[in-house]
Amino acid sequence: MKKIYLLLILTGVFVLSFSTGASAQSTIKTNDQEEVQVFPNPVSGNILNITSKSGKSMTCRVFSVLGRTVLFKVITTKEQLDISSLPPGVYVLKIKIGEEDFSKKLIRQ
């Protein structure tokens, strides 16, 4: 029963939080005006590029729609995230820089 509630909550978060259009490159600004770029999205290959102008390390986690962590990596300013182990689908990319957390919808084609 808890899994059903979790799935409903995650579905609601997807519908309310994310835009319907997908862009080739996403720039995300945190409260400290740090810019993080995630591209390409949707991903048709095996590589997702994540870049940051700050020298701070970032913790990247990719979650399935059921909330399970399917990929984890700590990266620095410019990194390529290998997503070849992920089957096609919709995921949530969560990036943490210092105390700030933000999420982005990730589509793997």
C-alpha positions as CSV (number, residue, x, y, z in Angstrom):
1,M,0.0,0.0,0.0
2,K,2.9,2.4,0.8
3,K,4.3,1.8,-2.7
4,I,1.1,2.9,-4.3
5,Y,1.1,6.1,-2.3
6,L,4.7,6.7,-3.1
7,L,4.0,6.2,-6.8
8,L,1.0,8.6,-6.7
9,I,3.1,11.2,-4.9
10,L,6.0,10.9,-7.3
11,T,3.6,11.2,-10.3
12,G,2.1,14.3,-8.7
13,V,5.5,15.8,-8.3
14,F,6.4,15.1,-11.9
15,V,3.2,16.7,-13.1
16,L,3.5,19.8,-11.0
17,S,7.2,20.3,-10.9
18,F,8.5,19.7,-14.4
19,S,7.7,21.4,-17.7
20,T,6.2,19.5,-20.5
21,G,8.8,20.5,-23.1
22,A,12.2,19.1,-23.3
23,S,15.2,21.2,-24.3
24,A,18.6,20.2,-25.6
25,Q,20.4,22.0,-22.8
26,S,19.2,23.0,-19.3
27,T,20.8,25.7,-17.2
28,I,19.9,25.6,-13.6
29,K,20.7,28.5,-11.2
30,T,20.9,27.8,-7.5
31,N,20.3,30.4,-4.7
32,D,24.0,31.3,-4.8
33,Q,23.7,32.0,-8.5
34,E,25.8,29.0,-9.4
35,E,25.0,27.7,-12.9
36,V,24.8,24.0,-13.6
37,Q,24.2,22.9,-17.2
38,V,22.8,19.4,-18.0
39,F,22.7,18.3,-21.7
40,P,21.5,16.7,-23.8
41,N,18.1,16.1,-22.5
42,P,16.4,13.9,-23.8
43,V,19.5,11.6,-24.0
44,S,19.7,9.4,-27.1
45,G,23.2,8.2,-26.5
46,N,25.0,6.9,-23.4
47,I,26.6,10.1,-22.1
48,L,25.0,13.0,-20.1
49,N,27.1,16.1,-19.8
50,I,27.0,18.1,-16.5
51,T,29.0,21.3,-16.2
52,S,29.3,23.8,-13.4
53,K,31.2,27.2,-13.3
54,S,32.0,26.8,-9.6
55,G,34.8,24.6,-8.5
56,K,32.6,22.9,-5.9
57,S,32.0,19.1,-6.1
58,M,28.5,18.0,-6.9
59,T,26.7,14.9,-5.8
60,C,24.6,13.5,-8.7
61,R,21.9,10.8,-8.2
62,V,19.6,9.4,-10.7
63,F,16.3,8.0,-9.4
64,S,13.8,5.7,-11.1
65,V,10.1,6.8,-11.0
66,L,9.7,4.5,-8.0
67,G,12.2,6.5,-6.0
68,R,15.1,4.0,-6.1
69,T,18.6,5.2,-6.7
70,V,19.8,3.7,-10.0
71,L,23.0,5.8,-10.4
72,F,25.3,7.8,-8.1
73,K,28.4,9.8,-8.8
74,V,30.4,12.7,-7.2
75,I,31.6,15.1,-9.9
76,T,33.5,18.4,-10.2
77,T,33.3,21.2,-12.7
78,K,32.9,19.3,-15.9
79,E,32.0,15.6,-16.1
80,Q,30.4,13.1,-18.4
81,L,27.9,10.8,-16.7
82,D,27.7,7.3,-18.3
83,I,24.1,6.3,-18.3
84,S,24.5,3.2,-20.6
85,S,23.3,0.9,-17.8
86,L,19.9,2.7,-17.7
87,P,17.1,1.4,-19.9
88,P,15.0,3.9,-21.8
89,G,12.6,5.8,-19.6
90,V,12.0,8.8,-17.4
91,Y,14.2,9.4,-14.4
92,V,14.8,12.1,-11.9
93,L,18.3,13.7,-11.7
94,K,19.1,15.1,-8.3
95,I,22.2,17.3,-7.9
96,K,23.4,18.5,-4.6
97,I,26.0,21.4,-4.3
98,G,26.9,22.1,-0.7
99,E,23.6,22.4,1.1
100,E,21.5,23.1,-2.0
101,D,19.5,20.4,-3.7
102,F,17.7,20.6,-7.0
103,S,16.0,18.1,-9.3
104,K,15.6,17.8,-13.1
105,K,13.6,15.4,-15.2
106,L,15.8,13.2,-17.3
107,I,14.6,11.3,-20.3
108,R,16.6,8.4,-21.7
109,Q,15.5,7.4,-25.2
